[in-house]
Amino acid sequence: MQKDTISLHNRKLLVISLKTAIVGSGAAGLNAAKRLYDFGQQDIAIITEGLKQGTSRNTGSDKQTYYKLNLSGDKQDSVYDMAETYYQGGAMHGDLARVEAALSVRSFFHLVEIGVPFPHTALGEYIGYKTDHDPGQRATSAGPLTSHYMTEKLEAEVQKRNIKIFDNHQLAGVLVNSQEEQALGLIAIDLAKLKSGEEYYVLFNCHNVIYATGGPAHIYKTSVYPESQTGANGLAFAAGVKGQNLTESQFGLASLKFRWNLSGSYQQVIPRYLSTDQDGNEAREFLHDYFASPAKMINAIFLKGYQWPFDPGKLQEQGSSLIDLLVYQERVIKNRRVWLDFTRNPTGASTSEGELDFSLLEDEAYDYLKNSEVLFGTPVTRLQEMNQPAYDLYLDNGIDLEKEKLEIAVCAQHNNGGLLGNKWWESNIRNFFPVGEANGSHGVYRPGGSALNSGQVGSLRAAQYIVNCYDESPLEIEDFMKFCRTQIEEKVKFTETIKNNSAGQRPQKIIKKFQELMSREGTIIRAQDSLQDAREKLKETLRNLQQKIKIVRSEDIAAAVKLQDCLITQLVYLKAIEDYISQGGKSRGSYLITSKSGCKPVPGLADLFKYEVSRGEKKDIVQTIKYHNNLSGFDEGSDYAQDISRNNIPKNTRNNISDNIPVNISDNTRDNSQNNSQDNCKNNCKNDSNFTIDWQERRPLKKEKLWFEKEWKKFREGEIYQ
């Protein structure tokens, strides 16, 4: 690692040169750093806004799940069977499904070896259980804080190796060559220096970028993502990185005072659902109005435990996802507050003594509670007996479920889609590897816990590929500045311009306004009529962003960069959603598309809930989207906008840079089917000046007959990387 200082318009900017920069300090980013180091590449560093921040460190559920091959009992399992489970979820490439299945055991036991306390039997079997979209018992858990333990143990491994961590550094941009074909580095804000009034921009000149920035948490108002998690997909989109399956996210019931998923045990103990007015008065159990009987209602509540994400396919016949819609209706349409009450059993399903009438339960629910030895008491006493850590978690965060109701909402929880990556997790931008939730490897449905596995597998794959194919030094400082100068100037000029504004609003206030818009237009209820208006508001704001922002305190500068990232992310996601609907897409995954010709799940709901459920019409095609960064936030006619035009970057940049790439590694080492060229488009691409959208057939899941000697030779000769 080398440190230099360069001059840029009377500013002295620190430049850090290194082989690989890892952005983000969640489980995927930390694993990437450890793996790179252990594989032999040690000229690396982690760049993070906050080492203890982010989703992995600060989120979970009743027993947060890790998904892997079955490792206990007599149930047969195989890499192909697990891959097929992924693949059947729809819109997931077969090779990615195969990789995530194949490396699930290696990644799981790596976590076991570094100390993550996954439970095993007295005979050493790592016992499993069934999770959502899981036909077997591949799920395991270390409790409510599985990913927290993962980050703690992985951080300890990183610290043991003295891997450099640039903490308190907020990403401000991804630097690429002029053709947007190759990553060259990063620009970040040193938040401590910003606060102290020193020069705060830091440049990272690196040969590779591993992008472990997490999901796009800050685009939503109603969210179970921790407040410390924001994401940075917009900065990647602005650099030319393509998005994949951006339409597909997970939404589900979560608590608001303390942000936490209310899946598993929290539902299986069958709490009461209440709604009140805004002052907490006029409490009523609203589910009764829409379920045919108390028995139907309490069985749906139980099933919500492992059918946690909202799913329009589970609305029929008063299925478990009807609960999500009813909660949404109470909060959004009726403007009421919604609560879970663990102190009493649901009325109508209880005896005169207040005990739950367990005879109303269907066999699945009854047997589960019987085997858990909780056929008694109130929801909270059942929770304490069945999963004490789940109760303690809320107690540790100031909420006693023995005394206090839990305010809830349908919240954004996870993005199945994200940034495009091939089977080595490299994006369409060479040397740029999105991993963790930032990577869009998953499709419409995925098994619970597969996100944690994917983060570990993807970061392992990226590290493997970098060490074997991209183990090169970064550019010389002069070349780095030659290729990146205009992009750096653009970032610096943006913050310098807004510092001088006397009008406008603080960026934090603008973010809140558009978070409300995104939660209204881009979550579980989606209506085509309003999507275009929402996009136009975003585009207008981006075009004139420098005039709309007012800087009051130094931290507002960093917030303005985050705002720009947020708006671009929202714009690209809404465009992807709008395109899916315009292509005839119907309700699927974790969202309902309003359809005038559709039907309501149950009588009495608003017309907004009319829908047609997808029957898998688009499960074999994948949507990709590229954003053309022509909404820079500068007046298009200004002298400055002309000065920083990317057209001023030399056209031969790619050829000059290619000298830094190993000569034995050709473009064939990348999965060319991921290039998403117009030739592969299924004649239904929609392009405009801001976007290029492609729909492609997904790569199949092949049932191959592998021969050991043949595969061994490919491994020895490095052919596996081609």
Order of alpha helices (4+ residues) and beta strands (2+ residues): beta-beta-alpha-beta-alpha-beta-alpha-alpha-alpha-beta-alpha-beta-beta-beta-alpha-beta-alpha-beta-beta-beta-alpha-beta-alpha-alpha-beta-alpha-alpha-alpha-beta-beta-beta-alpha-alpha-alpha-beta-alpha-alpha-alpha-beta-beta-alpha-alpha-beta-beta-alpha
